[in-house]
Amino acid sequence: MIDILGKRYYFFLLSLVVILPGLILLGIMAVNGTLPLAIDFTGGSLLEVRFEASAPQPGEIVELYNQLGIEDVTVQTTGEGTYVIRSSVVEDTVRTEDNFGEMIVLRFESVGPTIGAEVTARASQAVAIAAVIVVLYMTFAFRGVPNAVRFGVCAILAMIHDVAVVFSLTAIGSRFWGWQIDSLFLTALLTVIGFSVQDKIVVFDRVRENSGIFRNLPFETLVNHSIVQTLQRSINTQLMTVEFMLLSLALFGGVTLREFAVILLVGLFSGTYSSIFIAAPVLVAWEKREWRSWFRRNGNTTAA
């Protein structure tokens, strides 16, 4: 049998190595006031245009906006002669064709800061309510197993792990590729949360079934056996189907969908990973109360 739980602290360390750099970068951005929030959350206007003749340079568009008194503007190229221009709220599209020639307005959106704050608050409330419901549901569903509430709490802890991976990836993406936290990011994040909880329930449900069959097995051996039984199912349903589709979307879906596809790709992979290597190991560590011996071992080693 594959000994997955015997190496659980290596998996915990790997998660920290993946998560901490991005979260530290995100914290620095928060302190400096440079969080990569799109207009969906901060309020502002988005203009997507395509120039029929020779396209201007992004710097020229920024200079035009500055001349009109709009200082906070960013310009992103999405294709041949196509630009996405984000700025503070404007009443109408800026008439850039007067300076750069004929253009076609592909999209114009304007979101007030009040609406952006409301979206953020409701998204946070939805995640919090969903977490409480998951704990209550799993406590009820696993009521025949000792310490049933631990299964729900461990599922939420692993879900937080996946959310942290997504935010870490987004922070790194914003630093190197100009990614922003927008409505598509929120959609991807909620999807990752849903898939993440589903994976944890599948693994824990197998633990529940085996606890009634292999009653004499040590808890760690029982959980490890349950993980191995669900391993093939997790790989087949996640990596072999959803992940390949998202990889194709990330490579060939175009610039506007690339960030969304990559976040989903990494987030769903993290959900599968945390179901096997985070949620169940945390459950075992909690059952054995291993934190009681961490410092004791260190003290014995030092004395020796």
C-alpha positions as CSV (number, residue, x, y, z in Angstrom):
1,M,0.0,0.0,0.0
2,I,1.2,3.5,-0.8
3,D,2.1,5.3,2.4
4,I,0.7,8.8,1.8
5,L,0.0,9.8,5.3
6,G,3.5,8.9,6.5
7,K,4.9,11.8,4.4
8,R,2.2,14.3,5.4
9,Y,4.5,16.9,6.8
10,Y,6.4,17.0,3.4
11,F,3.0,17.8,1.8
12,F,2.3,20.5,4.3
13,L,5.7,22.1,3.6
14,L,5.1,21.9,-0.1
15,S,1.8,23.8,0.3
16,L,3.6,26.5,2.4
17,V,6.2,26.9,-0.3
18,V,3.5,27.4,-3.0
19,I,1.3,29.7,-0.9
20,L,3.5,32.0,1.1
21,P,5.4,33.8,-1.7
22,G,2.1,34.9,-3.4
23,L,0.4,35.9,-0.1
24,I,3.4,37.9,1.0
25,L,3.4,39.7,-2.4
26,L,-0.4,40.3,-1.9
27,G,0.2,41.7,1.5
28,I,2.9,44.1,0.2
29,M,0.4,45.2,-2.5
30,A,-2.2,45.8,0.2
31,V,0.1,47.9,2.3
32,N,1.2,49.9,-0.7
33,G,-2.4,50.3,-1.9
34,T,-1.7,48.6,-5.2
35,L,-4.1,45.6,-4.9
36,P,-4.9,44.4,-8.5
37,L,-8.6,45.0,-8.2
38,A,-10.6,45.5,-11.4
39,I,-13.4,48.0,-11.8
40,D,-15.9,45.2,-10.8
41,F,-14.7,45.9,-7.2
42,T,-13.3,49.4,-7.2
43,G,-15.7,51.0,-9.6
44,G,-14.7,52.6,-12.9
45,S,-15.1,52.3,-16.7
46,L,-13.9,49.7,-19.2
47,L,-13.6,50.5,-22.9
48,E,-12.6,47.8,-25.4
49,V,-11.9,49.2,-28.9
50,R,-10.4,48.0,-32.2
51,F,-8.7,50.5,-34.5
52,E,-9.3,49.9,-38.3
53,A,-6.2,51.8,-39.4
54,S,-2.8,51.9,-37.7
55,A,-3.2,51.3,-34.0
56,P,-1.7,53.8,-31.5
57,Q,0.8,52.9,-28.8
58,P,-0.7,52.3,-25.3
59,G,1.3,55.3,-24.0
60,E,-0.4,57.6,-26.5
61,I,-3.8,56.4,-25.3
62,V,-2.8,57.0,-21.6
63,E,-1.6,60.5,-22.6
64,L,-4.9,61.3,-24.2
65,Y,-6.8,60.3,-21.1
66,N,-4.5,62.3,-18.9
67,Q,-5.2,65.4,-21.1
68,L,-8.9,64.9,-20.4
69,G,-8.2,64.8,-16.6
70,I,-8.3,61.1,-16.2
71,E,-5.2,60.0,-14.4
72,D,-5.8,56.4,-13.3
73,V,-5.9,54.6,-16.6
74,T,-4.4,51.3,-17.7
75,V,-4.2,50.0,-21.3
76,Q,-4.0,46.3,-22.2
77,T,-3.5,44.9,-25.7
78,T,-5.7,41.9,-26.4
79,G,-5.1,41.4,-30.1
80,E,-4.1,43.1,-33.4
81,G,-5.2,46.7,-33.0
82,T,-7.5,45.9,-30.0
83,Y,-7.2,47.5,-26.6
84,V,-8.9,47.2,-23.2
85,I,-8.8,50.6,-21.4
86,R,-9.6,50.8,-17.7
87,S,-10.0,54.1,-15.9
88,S,-12.1,55.8,-13.2
89,V,-15.8,56.3,-14.0
90,V,-16.4,58.4,-17.2
91,E,-19.8,59.4,-18.5
92,D,-19.2,58.1,-22.1
93,T,-16.6,56.6,-24.3
94,V,-13.6,58.8,-24.9
95,R,-13.5,59.9,-28.5
96,T,-10.1,58.5,-29.3
97,E,-10.8,58.3,-33.0
98,D,-10.4,62.1,-33.2
99,N,-6.8,61.6,-32.4
100,F,-5.9,58.1,-33.7
101,G,-8.4,57.5,-36.6
102,E,-11.5,55.4,-37.0
103,M,-12.2,52.8,-34.3
104,I,-15.0,50.3,-33.4
105,V,-16.2,50.2,-29.8
106,L,-16.5,46.5,-28.9
107,R,-17.5,47.0,-25.3
108,F,-18.2,49.8,-22.8
109,E,-19.0,49.2,-19.2
110,S,-19.2,51.5,-16.2
111,V,-19.5,50.3,-12.5
112,G,-19.9,52.6,-9.6
113,P,-17.8,52.1,-6.4
114,T,-20.9,51.4,-4.4
115,I,-21.8,48.4,-6.6
116,G,-18.2,47.2,-6.5
117,A,-18.2,47.2,-2.7
118,E,-21.6,45.4,-2.6
119,V,-20.3,42.7,-4.9
120,T,-17.3,42.1,-2.6
121,A,-19.4,42.0,0.5
122,R,-22.0,39.6,-0.9
123,A,-19.3,37.3,-2.3
124,S,-17.6,37.1,1.1
125,Q,-21.0,36.4,2.8
126,A,-21.7,33.7,0.3
127,V,-18.4,31.9,1.0
128,A,-18.9,32.2,4.8
129,I,-22.5,30.9,4.7
130,A,-21.4,28.0,2.4
131,A,-18.6,27.0,4.8
132,V,-21.0,26.9,7.8
133,I,-23.5,24.8,5.8
134,V,-20.8,22.4,4.8
135,V,-19.7,21.9,8.4
136,L,-23.3,21.3,9.5
137,Y,-24.0,19.0,6.7
138,M,-20.9,16.8,7.2
139,T,-21.5,16.7,10.9
140,F,-24.9,15.3,10.3
141,A,-23.9,13.0,7.5
142,F,-21.0,11.6,9.5
143,R,-22.9,11.4,12.8
144,G,-22.2,7.7,13.1
145,V,-18.4,8.3,13.2
146,P,-16.7,9.6,16.3
147,N,-15.8,13.3,16.3
148,A,-17.9,13.9,13.1
149,V,-17.5,17.6,13.3
150,R,-13.8,17.2,12.5
151,F,-14.6,16.0,9.0
152,G,-16.4,19.2,8.2
153,V,-13.8,21.5,9.8
154,C,-10.9,19.7,8.0
155,A,-12.8,20.1,4.7
156,I,-13.1,23.8,5.3
157,L,-9.4,24.1,6.2
158,A,-8.5,22.3,3.0
159,M,-10.8,24.6,1.1
160,I,-9.1,27.6,2.6
161,H,-5.8,26.1,1.4
162,D,-7.2,26.1,-2.2
163,V,-8.4,29.6,-1.9
164,A,-5.0,30.7,-0.7
165,V,-3.4,28.9,-3.7
166,V,-5.7,30.9,-6.0
167,F,-4.9,34.2,-4.4
168,S,-1.2,33.4,-4.4
169,L,-1.3,32.6,-8.1
170,T,-3.3,35.8,-8.8
171,A,-0.8,37.9,-6.9
172,I,2.1,36.5,-8.9
173,G,0.1,36.8,-12.1
174,S,-0.7,40.5,-11.4
175,R,3.0,41.1,-10.7
176,F,4.3,39.6,-13.9
177,W,1.4,39.5,-16.4
178,G,-0.9,42.3,-15.3
179,W,-3.7,40.1,-14.0
180,Q,-6.6,41.7,-12.1
181,I,-9.2,40.5,-9.6
182,D,-12.5,40.9,-11.5
183,S,-15.9,39.2,-11.9
184,L,-14.3,36.3,-13.8
185,F,-11.9,35.8,-11.0
186,L,-14.8,35.6,-8.6
187,T,-16.5,33.1,-10.8
188,A,-13.4,31.0,-10.9
189,L,-12.9,31.2,-7.2
190,L,-16.4,30.1,-6.4
191,T,-16.1,27.2,-8.8
192,V,-12.8,26.1,-7.2
193,I,-14.5,26.2,-3.8
194,G,-17.4,24.1,-5.0
195,F,-15.2,21.4,-6.6
196,S,-12.8,21.5,-3.6
197,V,-15.6,20.7,-1.1
198,Q,-16.9,18.0,-3.3
199,D,-13.6,16.2,-3.5
200,K,-13.2,16.3,0.3
201,I,-16.6,14.8,0.8
202,V,-15.8,11.9,-1.6
203,V,-12.6,11.0,0.3
204,F,-14.1,11.4,3.8
205,D,-17.1,9.4,2.8
206,R,-14.9,6.5,1.9
207,V,-13.3,6.9,5.4
208,R,-16.7,6.7,6.9
209,E,-17.6,3.6,5.0
210,N,-14.3,1.9,5.9
211,S,-14.6,2.8,9.5
212,G,-17.5,0.4,9.8
213,I,-15.7,-2.4,7.9
214,F,-12.1,-2.2,9.2
215,R,-12.9,-1.4,12.9
216,N,-9.7,-2.9,14.2
217,L,-7.3,-0.9,12.0
218,P,-5.5,2.1,13.4
219,F,-7.1,5.3,12.3
220,E,-4.1,6.4,10.3
221,T,-4.0,3.1,8.4
222,L,-7.7,3.3,7.8
223,V,-7.5,6.8,6.4
224,N,-4.5,5.9,4.2
225,H,-6.3,2.9,2.8
226,S,-9.4,5.1,2.0
227,I,-7.2,7.6,0.2
228,V,-5.6,4.9,-1.9
229,Q,-9.1,3.6,-2.8
230,T,-10.2,7.0,-4.1
231,L,-7.0,8.0,-5.7
232,Q,-7.8,6.6,-9.1
233,R,-11.2,8.1,-9.1
234,S,-9.8,11.5,-8.3
235,I,-7.2,11.4,-11.0
236,N,-9.7,10.2,-13.6
237,T,-12.4,12.7,-12.9
238,Q,-10.3,15.7,-12.4
239,L,-6.9,15.4,-14.2
240,M,-8.0,13.4,-17.1
241,T,-11.2,15.3,-18.0
242,V,-11.6,18.8,-16.5
243,E,-7.9,19.7,-16.4
244,F,-7.2,18.8,-20.0
245,M,-10.2,20.9,-21.1
246,L,-9.0,23.9,-19.1
247,L,-5.5,23.5,-20.4
248,S,-6.8,23.7,-24.0
249,L,-8.9,26.7,-23.1
250,A,-5.8,28.4,-21.5
251,L,-3.7,27.7,-24.6
252,F,-6.2,28.4,-27.3
253,G,-9.1,30.3,-25.8
254,G,-7.7,33.8,-26.3
255,V,-6.2,36.5,-24.1
256,T,-9.4,37.5,-22.4
257,L,-10.1,34.0,-21.1
258,R,-6.6,33.0,-20.4
259,E,-6.4,34.3,-16.8
260,F,-9.8,32.7,-16.0
261,A,-8.8,29.4,-17.5
262,V,-5.4,29.3,-15.7
263,I,-6.9,30.1,-12.3
264,L,-9.5,27.3,-12.8
265,L,-6.8,25.0,-14.0
266,V,-4.5,25.5,-10.9
267,G,-7.4,25.9,-8.5
268,L,-9.1,22.6,-9.4
269,F,-5.7,20.8,-9.4
270,S,-5.2,22.2,-5.9
271,G,-8.6,21.0,-4.9
272,T,-7.7,17.4,-5.9
273,Y,-4.3,17.7,-4.3
274,S,-5.6,19.1,-1.0
275,S,-8.3,16.3,-0.8
276,I,-5.6,13.7,-0.8
277,F,-2.6,15.4,0.8
278,I,-4.0,18.1,3.0
279,A,-7.6,17.4,4.3
280,A,-7.1,13.7,5.2
281,P,-3.6,14.3,6.8
282,V,-5.0,17.2,8.8
283,L,-7.7,14.9,10.0
284,V,-5.2,12.3,11.1
285,A,-3.0,14.8,12.8
286,W,-6.0,16.1,14.7
287,E,-7.2,12.6,15.7
288,K,-3.7,11.8,17.1
289,R,-3.2,15.4,18.5
290,E,0.3,15.5,17.1
291,W,0.8,19.1,18.0
292,R,1.3,18.0,21.6
293,S,4.5,16.2,20.7
294,W,6.0,18.7,18.3
295,F,7.8,20.8,20.9
296,R,8.4,17.8,23.2
297,R,10.3,16.1,20.4
298,N,12.4,19.2,19.9
299,G,13.1,19.4,23.6
300,N,14.2,15.7,23.7
301,T,16.4,16.2,20.7
302,T,18.1,19.2,22.2
303,A,18.7,17.4,25.5
304,A,20.2,14.5,23.7
